[in-house]
Amino acid sequence: MGVTRLKRKDRRNKTVSRLEVQFLKLGRNLEEGSRSKESKHSQIAKNEAILSQIEASAK
């Protein structure tokens, strides 16, 4: 049986779903002690530190 090509719509759905998963993985807080521990110099860690400062000053 020959290799079937995906139709354009299906190729787009495959790409979009892969990018969505990647986006969600990047946005998640990683648990303490996890093997893929977030670097303290990463942008996500810096953003969370700034947000916690803002929350503390608002209280």
TARASUL-V92087 format. One record per backbone hydrogen bond with DSSP energy under -0.5 kcal/mol. CO is the residue of the C=O (numbers start at 0). NH is the residue of the N-H. E is the energy in kcal/mol with one decimal. If there is no record, write none. Layout:
CO|NH|E / CO|NH|E
This chain:
6|10|-2.6 / 7|11|-2.3 / 8|12|-2.5 / 9|13|-2.4 / 10|14|-2.1 / 11|15|-3.0 / 12|16|-2.6 / 13|17|-1.8 / 14|18|-2.3 / 15|19|-2.4 / 16|20|-2.1 / 17|21|-2.0 / 18|22|-2.5 / 19|23|-2.5 / 20|24|-2.4 / 21|25|-1.9 / 22|26|-1.6 / 23|27|-0.9 / 24|27|-0.6 / 30|33|-1.7 / 33|36|-0.8 / 34|36|-0.6 / 38|41|-1.5 / 41|45|-1.9 / 42|46|-2.6 / 43|47|-2.4 / 44|48|-1.9 / 45|49|-2.2 / 46|50|-2.5 / 47|51|-2.3 / 48|52|-1.8 / 49|53|-2.3 / 50|54|-2.5 / 51|55|-2.1 / 52|56|-2.2 / 53|57|-1.6 / 54|58|-0.9
